[in-house]
Amino acid sequence: MTLQTEIIKDEAASAATLPALTSRIDDIVAARDASLAKVREAAAALEGAYGLSKEAAAFAKQAQCGRKYWGLDRTGSKHYSVLFPDGFDAALSVETFRRQLDASVWTYLYEETGIREMMDATAARDFDKSLREDVPEVTADNLRATFETLMGNADMIFARGLAVAFARLDSRFKSHDAFKLGSRMIIDRAFSEYSGNFNRSWAEETIIDVERVFAKLDDETPAGRGLIQEIDACRPGYGPQQSITESTYFRIRGFKNGNAHLWFTRDDLVEKANRVLADYYGEVIPDAAEKDEEADEFRQRTNLPSRDLQFYHTPAAAADAAIDALCIREHMRVLEPSAGEGHLVRPLLAKGCKVTAVEIHEDRMKKLRSVEGSNCYVMQGNFLNLPADPSYHAVVMNPPFFGTHWMDHVRHAFDFLAPEGQLVAILPASAQVAETKAHIKFRRWAEKANGGGGWGMFTDLPAESFAEAGTNINTVIFKIRRRY
């Protein structure tokens, strides 16, 4: 049993368990269906009644002979106007009622089962957004299937919420090699440097998320805005100021420059959080350089054991994001140096590009051969051993993430670009946030190669973008252009 499962099991004791929920589903659906039947009946009756009122208005025009009493205009009275609604549509009215009813039922059940408390703020906001749009029908089959899946995935929902909360708290937690919680965290821009007030835009939401996670780890009910209210009470008045707030799980010190330092006061809960994060991210891709790794130059590791590195195919959504980052021209020459099974090659060909695909693995080569043709040239070999050919308009790649091998692939791929050529790569989030010598050196090289600017080089992909490929590692789109 994982730690997350233990948490969910304890949560179920105070919320509706799945069997208990299942026994109530029929009653909920019966009441919902009865409500809809009545509102359909009412809408039909209104439609008939409004038809009669239209006939009445037509007869009134004949009786008035075009005259209207101006001494007191009673047509503006609500008792008059309600007889003649503007554009009543029975079907649309019933559907609007249905959406409001079903959205309320879904909301109640998410809260009653405890699933809502497992969600991070972003997931909860996405859930709310979905209920403002196309609300799923509340049926017995829909409810059972949805909540069987949700309760079965409660471990993942909680772990995802924990990971997202800490990634928002500190960008270093986006990286697989930096997820372990320490004793202190620095929160940039927690307070306005002018008014001294808490930044409601993101900091409040993040603090609430983190406190919610620790409360669940402690088998306690989340306090909502409890910690935020305590922080506000410790920062009276207006303007930059220092403060310190103690709570059950944290000590937060605020500074005049708007930053805050957060300490965790419960080592046992920090240990639990680290275990959840380790389970969530897994240890399949150590996307990190050793802290003392020298980074004076990028090393071209021509003996790289590419056959032994983990292979994670590029999911369709991630491939689309990478290709969307390109400025595509008709018949442009594109290099895909880690082509795998062609998950980037195929959409590039669909865009009209001429693609050169390089892959070392024999089994994956067989799948690549199926797309080889006049616009696709496939070669087998270790890309790092290929001599640079600076004739490509673009390079699009999902290089091996293992260690810092992706740095070697990106650096070598850059040498294949023609002037003004574009390089787009899917990389581990550590490429953007890790602080080892190698990562810092890589980002400095990238900024220089990009013409001296680093703005827009990195764009986050959604969390779990590579889940279907077998890893929850956070990823980014990396984009630079050869300026000379």
C-alpha angles and dihedrals in degrees: 000000000000124000090250091054090053089052093049091046091054090046091054090061091067099034134050111292119218095256090049090048092048091055090055098044094084091053092047093048093045091053091045093050091047090052092051092047091054094047091050089052090048092048091051091049091049091049089054093044093049089050088057091048090054089053089049091052091051092052090046091058090054092049094047093050089214095308126124129193108240100183092086120005103215092173089083092060116107088230089060101037094049087069091061110044118186113246102342109190113187096197094047092046092052091048091050089051089048093052093049092048095046093045089054092050093049091048092050093049094047089054096040093053092048092240092120091058090053092058125092117232093262093052091046090050091050089050091051090048091053090055090053090057127035104358112205116239114261104234131147091249093048093048095047094045093046098048095041086057094043095048089046090052096042090113091058094043092055094043091048090050091051093048094047093047093054094041088057091045093054124006091218088073089069087074122085092221095050104047098104111109117235131192099272138031130190116224111202118214095002089148134032108261088216107042098021089227124138113269102247094188098078114334095070092049091049094049090049089051094050093047089048090054094050092046090054091048087052093049090244132128112261113253096220107209093357097117092042090056091050091051091049090051090054092053106055123173130019132298139039113324145152123249143166126209127189121200137165093276108015148041112208123191117194124204134204092248089065097254126119135203118217125200125190110227099190112069091183091059092045088055091050091049091051091051091052091049092048091052091047099048096031123203100261096110116040092193094181141102119229109263092243096042111135115235105182089127136003108258118226099219099197090172091059107149092230093165090063099048117103114264119219115175120223111258115228096250092051091047090051091050092051094048092044087059089064126089094225123205126186114274093002115165112243130185120210102188099180098038100163108175095341103267090143096031096061098053089044090055089047088057090057097256126147104233134200109196124196123193132162102196116091097211092050089047089062090061091046091053088064090069097041113120145114092318098037127060115187124198130180120222148082106301093210089063094055117103113243116265108189096198104099124109090208145004119210116185150162099198127191108286096202113125108323096316089119088068091060091048094049094046092049092044090055089064089062093063123104116222109296089014119150128233119197120178136173106226139172113269089248087077088072104033112023116109104205119124091255095052094046091048091050093052092048091051091048093051091049093046089049091060098272099302130107100181112121096007093122131045122178118239115215118275113274092017088148097041092112088054092055107264138085094205113142113245140194138199109242117200132179136155128219103243099188 
